[in-house]
């Protein structure tokens, strides 16, 4: 069994894979204290037994790598940390491959395991990233925007009279009060941002490109968007599993 770990700025997502199938997943706060080695052993037992063959890691938080090295040591397995400089199965054609967020190139690899290029992977979380694979199967860049929740929090923090509101879909675009108006901008407006950028990216690719969404907010925004073809909550973990397989 393989343990895949995606360490984000606010959330860490874990997945335990057996024979190419995700048998157990979990999300937790990135900064939280937890015995993840014990968690992995317990989940393996719940899945019917077996051994963990390794830990495949992507992390946008550099300090988290040492913590997961300790977990791999406790499990007595190899830790492989992937980024834009060492990812098998994907050519990274940008100016500074080492500076690209590891989750971005791994999302692209995960998307390539689901669909032929060209394609676009949209990760809706603390930030929203648009990751583009051209027709030749190379990662060529994309776009980064603040996440919908991040943008809404900044709006509230930067104004004197706007209240904190939940990130919920309003019944209409024309808000009848301040709360509805803020939700219209934060949710419907953000869906328009996603559609607008995907449309522009497809235009620069020269035509149609399959688009898959992932991330904590994907399920909320995908139904509001016209450009998203599929949703895969496990896209990053899927890319890590593929990277591990290709490394072997």
C-alpha positions in Angstrom: 0.0 0.0 0.0 1.1 3.5 -0.7 0.6 6.6 1.5 0.2 9.8 -0.5 0.4 13.2 1.2 -0.4 16.6 -0.1 0.6 19.4 2.4 -1.3 22.6 1.7 -1.1 26.0 3.4 -4.1 25.3 5.6 -5.0 21.6 5.0 -3.1 18.4 4.6 -4.8 15.6 2.6 -3.8 12.0 2.9 -4.6 9.0 0.8 -3.9 5.3 1.2 -3.8 3.4 -2.1 -3.9 -0.4 -2.8 -3.6 -1.7 -6.3 -4.3 1.7 -7.8 -7.5 2.3 -5.8 -7.9 4.8 -3.0 -9.0 2.8 0.0 -8.9 5.6 2.7 -8.5 9.3 2.7 -8.4 12.0 5.3 -8.0 15.8 5.6 -6.6 17.6 8.6 -5.2 21.0 9.6 -1.6 21.4 8.3 -0.4 22.9 11.6 -2.0 20.3 13.8 -0.1 17.8 15.9 -0.9 14.1 15.2 0.8 10.8 15.0 0.4 10.1 11.3 2.5 6.9 11.4 0.0 5.4 13.9 -2.9 6.7 11.7 -1.4 4.9 8.6 -0.9 1.7 10.5 -4.5 1.8 11.8 -5.9 2.5 8.4 -3.9 -0.4 6.8 -5.4 -2.7 9.4 -8.9 -1.4 8.7 -8.3 -2.0 5.0 -7.6 -5.7 5.6 -3.9 -5.6 6.4 -0.7 -5.3 4.3 2.3 -3.1 4.5 3.0 0.5 3.6 5.6 0.5 0.8 6.4 4.2 0.9 5.3 7.8 1.3 4.8 10.0 -1.7 4.8 13.7 -0.6 4.0 17.1 -2.1 4.3 20.1 0.1 4.0 23.8 -0.4 5.1 24.2 3.2 8.9 23.5 3.3 9.0 23.0 7.1 6.5 20.1 6.8 9.0 17.9 4.9 11.1 17.1 7.9 7.9 16.2 9.8 6.9 13.7 7.1 10.5 12.3 7.0 10.0 11.4 10.6 6.7 9.7 9.7 8.4 7.7 7.0 11.2 6.7 9.4 8.6 5.5 11.9 7.0 3.4 9.2 10.4 2.2 8.1 9.7 3.1 4.5 11.1 5.4 1.8 9.9 9.0 1.5 9.9 10.6 -2.0 9.3 14.3 -2.2 8.1 15.5 -5.7 8.3 19.0 -7.3 8.7 20.6 -10.6 12.4 19.4 -10.9 12.0 15.7 -10.4 8.5 14.7 -11.4 8.5 11.7 -13.7 6.0 11.5 -16.6 5.7 15.2 -17.1 7.8 17.7 -18.9 7.8 21.1 -17.1 8.3 23.9 -19.6 8.3 27.1 -17.5 11.1 29.6 -16.7 11.8 28.3 -13.2 10.6 24.7 -12.6 11.9 24.7 -9.0 9.7 27.7 -8.2 6.4 26.1 -9.3 4.2 24.9 -6.5 4.6 21.1 -6.3 0.9 20.6 -6.1 0.4 22.3 -9.4 2.6 20.0 -11.5 1.3 17.0 -9.6 -2.3 18.0 -10.3 -1.3 18.2 -14.0 0.2 14.7 -13.8 -2.9 13.4 -12.1 -5.1 15.0 -14.8 -3.0 13.3 -17.5 -3.7 9.9 -15.9 -7.4 10.6 -16.5 -7.5 12.3 -19.8 -5.4 13.1 -22.9 -3.8 16.5 -23.3 -4.4 19.3 -23.8 -6.0 19.9 -20.4 -6.5 22.3 -17.6 -6.6 21.4 -13.9 -8.2 23.9 -11.5 -7.5 23.6 -7.8 -10.0 25.5 -5.7 -8.7 26.0 -2.2 -6.9 28.7 -0.2 -5.6 29.8 -3.5 -7.1 28.9 -6.9 -4.6 27.6 -9.4 -5.1 26.9 -13.1 -2.5 24.4 -14.4 -2.2 23.9 -18.1 -0.8 21.0 -20.1 -0.4 21.7 -23.8 -1.2 19.3 -26.7 2.3 17.8 -26.5 1.8 16.8 -22.9 4.0 19.4 -21.2 3.2 21.6 -18.2 3.4 25.1 -19.6 2.2 27.2 -16.7 -1.2 28.7 -15.8 -2.7 31.2 -13.5 -3.0 31.8 -9.7 -5.8 33.7 -8.0 -6.8 34.1 -4.3 -9.2 31.5 -3.2 -12.8 32.5 -2.9 -12.8 32.3 0.9 -9.4 34.1 1.1 -10.8 36.9 -1.1 -13.9 37.2 1.0 -11.9 37.3 4.3 -9.7 40.0 2.8 -12.8 42.0 1.8 -14.2 41.9 5.3 -10.9 42.6 7.0 -10.2 45.6 4.7 -13.6 47.4 5.2 -15.2 49.0 8.1 -18.9 48.1 7.6 -19.0 44.8 5.7 -19.9 41.9 7.9 -18.4 38.4 7.9 -20.8 36.2 5.8 -20.7 32.5 5.0 -19.5 31.4 1.6 -22.9 30.3 0.3 -24.6 30.5 -3.1 -27.2 33.2 -3.1 -30.6 32.8 -4.8 -29.9 35.6 -7.3 -27.0 37.7 -8.6 -28.8 41.0 -7.6 -28.4 41.0 -3.9 -31.3 42.5 -2.0 -29.2 43.3 1.1 -25.5 43.5 2.0 -25.2 39.8 2.8 -26.7 38.7 -0.5 -24.6 41.2 -2.4 -21.4 40.0 -0.8 -22.3 36.4 -1.5 -23.1 37.2 -5.1 -19.7 38.7 -5.6 -17.8 36.1 -3.6 -19.6 33.0 -5.1 -21.2 33.9 -8.4 -18.5 36.3 -9.2 -15.9 33.8 -8.5 -17.5 31.2 -10.7 -17.4 33.8 -13.5 -13.7 34.3 -12.7 -13.1 30.6 -13.1 -15.0 30.4 -16.4 -13.4 33.5 -17.7 -9.8 32.3 -17.1 -10.5 28.8 -18.4 -11.9 30.3 -21.6 -8.8 32.5 -22.0 -6.5 29.5 -21.4 -8.3 27.4 -23.9 -8.0 30.2 -26.4 -4.3 30.4 -25.9 -4.0 26.6 -26.3 -5.7 27.0 -29.6 -9.0 25.3 -29.0 -10.7 22.8 -26.7 -9.0 21.6 -23.6 -10.5 19.2 -21.0 -10.9 20.8 -17.6 -11.0 19.0 -14.3 -11.5 20.7 -10.9 -10.2 19.6 -7.5 -9.7 21.1 -4.0 -11.9 21.8 -1.0 -14.2 24.2 -2.8 -14.5 22.3 -6.1 -17.9 20.7 -5.2 -19.3 24.1 -4.4 -18.1 25.9 -7.5 -18.2 23.3 -10.3 -22.0 23.3 -10.6 -21.9 27.1 -11.0 -19.3 26.9 -13.8 -19.8 26.1 -17.5 -16.2 25.3 -18.3 -15.5 22.5 -15.8 -15.9 19.0 -17.4 -15.2 16.9 -14.3 -14.5 17.0 -10.6 -11.9 14.8 -8.9 -11.4 15.4 -5.2 -8.4 13.1 -5.2 -6.6 14.6 -8.1 -3.4 15.6 -6.3 -3.2 12.3 -4.5 -3.8 10.6 -7.8 -0.9 12.5 -9.3 1.4 11.5 -6.4 0.5 7.8 -6.9 1.3 8.1 -10.6 4.6 9.8 -9.8 5.5 6.9 -7.4 4.6 4.3 -10.0 6.7 6.0 -12.7 9.6 6.4 -10.3 9.7 2.7 -9.8 
